[in-house]
């Protein structure tokens, strides 16, 4: 069928929309589940993963660990979940963590700031100015994160297939539009697009296995043939070769694994 990613700001009703879409289509609805999986598989506290995909770069630096490593863990968990198909993901960064997969429908939910402020005030018991300041800060953090890591602005409409403004249009209207779009021929899973997501998941698993020690590597997989692109040299390259050999033996989905030193990573590599 399809994979649906829903991007939204705080208090934009994106969670409600995602849950209703999943219910109507009979899909699995994911958000924090991905972080739980990544936390369990890679033995990383959830708070570090949450900050990795939320806070601006200067904030995460206080943890003394690599942001890229945490992102690799989260992307691996999400790609693995997406292989099952029929998924609605409304966590952060869905619009950038599943690149190049034809049957991913990317949705952006937009809500008026006034309504978002009212929800923040009611939920947190704070005044107007404080609620407004917190929301604007949160929006700015998300934009800086996306721009820093991927060079894209999450509010850019070109990143999405469908934008829905929750104002005159209701949550139920948004659900109707998204479900209708998801059933279009363009977003139906094909044999080729399923292979693409499985290759992405494999590349992400290799990336996650290497990220802590070799954060600058980029990985690409095509029908189980994995290529590692690296700038490592000398002893670092020798360690990478040893690690890659162990991965090739330990991951059953790898048909062949090569290392390409000093070669720029192609489009689609993770």
N, C-alpha and C positions, 0 to 999 in steps of 0.2 A: 504494500500500500504506500505509505509515506512516512517521513520523519518531519516533525514540525518543531521549529525552534521559535520561542516567543521572547523577544527582547522588550524590556520595559523599565521605567524608572520606579522608584519607591512609591507605593500607594497609587499605582496607575491601573489597578484592577487586573493586572496581567496574570496573577495567580488564579483569580476567579475564572478568567477567560480560559486559561490553560486547562483547568480542571473540568470545566464544562465541555470543552472541545474533546478532551480525552474520553469523557463519559459518553458523549454523543457518538463518537466514532468507534468506541470500544478499544481505545489505545491505552497504553501504559503512560502515566503521567509522572515525570521525573523532575526533580530539582535538587534538594539536599541529598537525595538518594545517591547521586553521583559523588558528592563529597564524602558520604559515608563509605562508599565502596573504595574510593581512593585512599581514605584514611586507614581503612582496614588492610588493604592490600600493601600499602607502602609504609605503614606504621608511622604516620604523620598526624599530629593533633589537628582536629578539624579547624581550630581557630587560625592556624597558619595557612591552611588551604583557603579559608574564607577570605583572609586578608590578601592572599595572592591574587585573587580575582576581583578584589573590591578596592583596596586602598591604593592611593597614588604611590609611585615608586619610592619616594623618600620615606614613607611610613613603614613599608615592609622592611626596609634596610635595618630597622631596629631589631629584627629577629635574628640578624646575623646569618641568614641562609639565602640560598639562591631562589629568586622568584621564578626563574625559568624552570628549575627543577620541579617546583610545585605545580606550575602550569602543565608541565609534561605529564605529571601524575593525574591531574584532573582530566586532561584531554584524552589520556589513555582510558580512563574509566568511562568517559562519555562515549567515545568511539566504540568501546566494547558493548555498552548498552544499546547503542544505535544499530548494531549488527542484527539485533532481534527484530528490527523494523517495527512499524506501528507504535511510534513513541512520540509523545509531546514533551519537550524539554523547555522549562521556563526559568532555568537558572541563568546566572550571569555568563556572558561570553559565548552563548550558543551560536551567534551569528558569525563567529570567527573560528571556532574550534572544530567545525566539520566542513572543511573547505573542499570544493570540487566534486561534491556528491550530488548528482542530478536530482534525486528524489527527496532532497531536503527543501521544505517550504519555510522560508525565513520571514517571520512576521515581526513587525514593530508596533507595540501598543503605545499610543500617546494619550495623555490625559492633561486637562487644564491644570495649571499650577494652583489655582484657587481651590479647586476640589481636593487636590492632593494635600494642601495645607490644612484644610478642614479635617481630613482623615488623620493627619499627624497630630493635630491639636487634640482631637477626641481620644485617640489611642494613648498618647503619651501624657495627656493632661498638662499641656504647655500653652503659652500664649502665642499669638499670631506671629510676631516678629521672630521668636525663637524657632518656631516650626518652619517658617519660611527660610531662615538662615540654614537650618540643618538640611532641608531638602536640596537647596541650591548647592551646598557643600557636597552632598552625596552625589548629585548629578555631575559636578565638576570632577570628583574623584574618579568616577566611572569613565568619563571622557579622557582624562589624563592617562588612565591605565591603558585603555584601548589604543590611544595615540602613541604611547611610549612603546608598547610591545608589538603592535601590528601596523602602526602608521595609518590607522583609520579612525574616523570619528563616529561613534555609535549612533549619533543622530543623523548621519548622512543617509538620505532615503535610498541612495543607489545600492546600499548594502542589503536591501530587503526586497522580497517579492511582493509584499503586501503591507501597507501601513493603515492602521485603523485608529481613528481619534475617538476616544470615549468622551462624549459630551452630548451632542444631539443624538449621536448613535449610542445605543445602550450596550451593555455587556452581551445581551442575547443577540443583538445585531452583529457584534463582532464575532461571536461564536458561529453564527450562520454563514458569514462571509468566509471565515477561515475553513470551515468544514467543506464548503462548496469548492474553494480553491484546492484543498487537499485532494479532492476527488477528481481533479482535472487530469487529463492524460499526461500532461507535462511532469506531474509529480508522482506518477505511479512507479513503483519499483520494477526495474527490469533486471534481467540476468547480469547485464553489464554494470548497472549502477550498484547492484548488490555486491558484485566483485570489487567495485571501487571502495565501498565502505569497509569491506573486509580487509582490503589492502591498507586502507587508512588505519584501521585498528591494529594491524600487525606493525606498521611503521611506528605507530604511537607506543606500542609495547616495547619495541626496540629502543625508541627514544627515551622512554621512562627508565629502562634498564641502564642506559648510559648517562642520563642527565646529570646525576650528582657528580660523577667523576669527569665526564666529558660534555659540559653544557653547551659547547659551541658546535657540536655535531648537528647535521641535518640528515633526515632519513626519508627515503622513498621506497615504496614497495609496489611491484607490478606482478600480479599473479604469483605472489609468494617469493619473487626474486627481489631481494632487499639490497639497496645500495646505501652505504654510509658516506656522507660527504664531510670532510674534516680539514681543519687547518693545522692539526697536530703534526708534530715532527719529532724526530729523535726518540727519546725514551717514552715520551707521551704517546707517540704513534705505536711503539712496540706494545705498550700496555693496552692500547685500543685494539690492536690486532689480536692479542690474547683474549681480551674480553669478547670480541666479536666472534671468535672461534667457539668460545663456550656458549654464546647465545645461539649460534647456528646449530649446535648439537642439542641444546636444551629446548628450543622452540620448534615444535613439530610442524608448524605452518610455514616455516622458512624452507624454501626449495633450494635457494642459493643465496649466498651473502658475499658482497664485495665491498671493499673500501676504496674510495676515490679521494686521495689527498690532493689538496691544493686546487680543487675544482669547485667553482661556484655551484651552490645547490640550485637545481632547477625549480621552476614553479610547481607547486604541489607537494614539495618536500615539507616535512614537519620538523 
